């Protein structure tokens, strides 16, 4: 039976690495300096007479990247994503690439909607026609995920910050045995979500199933929203609690015209 030499070779290499890190002798100190210089090279100073040429090449570099991104966005990403949607309004803006859409859900997008990069829309299998509605002038931040089994509605002029998660389901059944069998949640455990107009959702927020975020409400960063949030209130925490009410609510005259907002909580 041949002796296993792999561990001996590995120990020898690890010993060399450790000696270089510790710079135990002049030889290893010099070797460490060479390796550091190779990993973080420094360039010589550019002569003054070459700087105008270098500046032009610098601007040309980013101009070429911008042109490529524009062509890719206009002639590739927009047509493909709009073909995936059920309906799309005018002036849709996609930032940072194409949203990832998985499943059979309907996507209904209004006018002047802005969608950030790395947005995911994942449809479950409980209902036949789940739908995501993003109404006009709303903004969806980077890395936001929609988990869709029935319906999620984002009304007009809503702002959703980055790294948010909005789901109308738990993603799994309550029963442990059904979870172990990888069954979908029961239909009674899937409840629609609505974010009403003018609401602001802070970054890292998770909005759970069955929640309605009221008109003009503000959700603090990294909150977990498990229950309805009243209009024009500020809520935050895990689970989110309402701390202020009637913030910036616009008072209405008998004719229905809006007056200046009132900042005093009631």
N, C-alpha and C positions, 0 to 999 in steps of 0.2 A: 504494500500500500504506500503510495507516494505521499510525502508530507505536504500539507497545505501551506504553500508559500505566499498566498495572496495576502494574508493578514500581516506577514512580515514585510512585504513590499509596501502595503498601506501604512504600516507603522513607520517605515523609513521615510516615506513622503511626508507624512504628518510631522515627523521630527524636523525635516528640513524647513517646512513651512513655519513651525514654531520658532526655530532658530532665526529665520529671517524676520519674523515679527518682533522678536525680542532684541535683534541686532546684537547678538552676544559677543561677536568678534569683529575686528575691523573689516574682514572679508564680508561678513553678513550685513554689516552696516552699509558698506558700499553697495552691495547687491540690493538692499532695501531702498536706498536712494535712487538707484537706477529704475527699479520697478515703480516707485512712486512717480518719477518723472515720466515714465512711459504711460502710466494710467492717467495722469493729469498734465498733459503737455502745455507749455506756454509758448506763444508765438512771439517772434521779434516785432519791434515797433515798425509800423508802416511809414515809409518816407512821405514827407508832406506832398511831394509832387504826384504821388500815386493815389492820394486820398480822393480827389474828384472822381477818378475812374472807379475806385472802390465803392464810393457812395452811389454812383450810378448803377453798378452791378447789384448793390444791396437793394435799391429800390426796384430794380428789374426782377430780382429774385421773388420779392413778395407780390409784385404785380403779376408775374406768371402764375404764382400759386392762387391769387385771387381770381384770375381769369379762368383757370382750370376749375376752381370750386364753383364759379358762376355757371359755367357750361354744364358741369355735372348736376348742379341743382336744378337748372331750368329744363334741361333736355333729358334727364334721367330720373332724378329723385322725385321731383314734383309729378311727372306723368304717372310713375308707378304707384306712388302713394295715393294720388287722387283716384286712380283706377280701383284701388282697394276700398275706397270709401263709398258709402251709399249715396251721399250728396256732399258737395263742398261749395261754400260761398266764395265770394271774390276776395282777392288780396290775402290769401293764405301765406303765412311766412313759416318756413321750416328752417330751424337753426341747427347746424351741426350734424346734419344727416337725416336719414329716413327713419321715422318711428317704426319700431318693431311691432307687428300685429300678428298674433297667433290665435287661430280659431275662426269661428264663423260669425262673430258679432257684427252688427251693423254700426257703421261710423257715420255720424251726421254732424257736419262742421259748418258753422255760420260764417259771416263775413268778418274780415280783418282779424282772424285768429292767429295767434303766434304760438308755435310749438317748439320748445327747446330740443336739444339733442338728447339721444339715448332715452327717449320716452318709449315705454312698453305698454301695450294693450293686449291683455291675455284673456281670452274668452273661455268659459267653462262649458260643461256639457249638460247642464241641468235643464235649461229652457232652449227652445228651438230658435228664437230670434232675440237674443240679448242685444242691447244697444247702448252705445255711448254717444251722448249728445253734448257737443261743445258749442255753445251759442256765441253770438257775435261779440267781437272785441275782447275776448277772454285770452288769458296768457297761461300757458302750461310750462312750468320750469323744467330744467334739465333733470334727468334721472328719475322722473316721475313714472310710477307704475299704476295702471288701472287694471284691477282684477274684476272681470265682468262676467256675471252669470245671468243677470236679469236686466237691470237698467241703472245707469249712472248719468245724471244730468248736471252739467255745469252751465249755469245761466249766464246772462250777458254781463260783461265787464268784471268778471271774476279774475283774480290773480292768484295763481298757485305757484309757490316758490319751488326750489329744487329739492330733490330727494324725498318727495312725498309718495305716499301709498294710499290709494283710494279703492276700497273693495266693497262689493255688495254681498260678500259671502266670506265664510271662514276658510274656505279652501279644502275643508275636510269635514266629515260627519262628527257629531258629538260623541257617538258611541265608539268606544275603544276598539271593539271587534271589527266594526265597519271600517275604521281607519286602517287597521292592520290588513284588511282586504283591499285597500286602496279604492274604496267606493266614493262616489261624489257626495257632497252634502245633500240633505233632503230639501225638496222645494220649499218647505216651510221655514228653512233656515237661510234662505236667500231673500234679502229684502233690499229694495232699491235705495239709492243714495241720491240726494239732491243738494247741490251747493248753490244757494240763491244769489242773485245779482249783487254786485259790488262787494262781495265777500273777499277777504284776504286770508290765504292759508299759508302759514309760516313754514319755513324749510324743515324737512324731516318729520312732518306731521303724518300720522296714520289716521284716516277716517274709516271707521268700521261700518258694517252693514246696517241698513235701516236708519241712518243718520240724516237729518236735514240741518244744514248750516244756514241760519237765517240771513236775510238780506242785510248787507253791510257789516256782517260780523267779522271779527278778527280772531284768528286762531294763532296762539303763540307757537314759536319754533319748538319742534320735537315733542309736540303734544300727541296724545292718543285720544281720539274723540269717539266715545262710545254711546253718547246720547245726544238728543237734539240741542242745538245752540240757538238761543233767541236772537231775533234781529238786532242789529246795532249793539252787540255786546262784545266783550273781550273775554276769551276763555283760553286757558292754558293748563298744562300739567298732564300727568298720567295716573288715572284718567283725567281728562280735561274738566276743569271746573270754571264756572262763570264768575268773574271777579268784578266786572263793571257792566252796567246796562245802559241802554239808550245813549250810547256814545255817537256823536256826530249824526244823530238822526235829524233829517230835514223836516221841519214842521210844514204843514200844508194849510194854505188858506182855504176858505170855503169854495173858491173858484178852482182849487186844485193846483195853484201855482206854488212852486217850492220856494221857501225862504232860506235864510242862512242857517247852517247847522247849529245845533245847540250842543256844547261840549260838557254841560253839567250832567253827571249821572243822576238818575232818579231811582 
